[in-house]
Amino acid sequence: MDEIKNYKVEKVDYSKILICVDSDDFVSSKNAFNYACSLARHHGAELGIVSVLETGDLNIFQSLDPEVLKERRSEIKKLLGLYGQKAEEFGVKDVHLMVTEGAPGTTIVEKVIPSFQPDLVIVGVEEKNRTRNTIGSQATKIVNNARCSVSVIR
């Protein structure tokens, strides 16, 4: 009780925010994206937008076919371009688009976060099928393993 008596609330500012969007589940990404853009604009923060090419979703033949991988990468880059455009139209000044590959939770925690170094990671939760290996279903893995603050948005 004595500790809180002398405590003063401190303002929290963010300079780098990472939003994880799912390339095939806009429903779980939409609210999180809105929240991330709102915070980034309010704080004048850089906004990293990442999506993961989920190689586990591809069958063995697709994963070995360079054309299939090239097409999926292209689709995700195009989608991220749209996200970036929406963020800029909303007033976010500094947007970084990132496409990576692998298991979403692991890839974000082990590769994206150390590279981008955000103050805050924002991820949506998949509402329908949490057993799928998508960003929205991997929120727990990101929360438990990220070395920065994580907000999970429903």
Summary of the structure (lengths in Angstrom):
residues: 154
radius of gyration: 16.6
end to end distance: 33.5
largest distance: 64.0
contacts: 480
relative contact order: 0.21
helix: 51%
strand: 19%
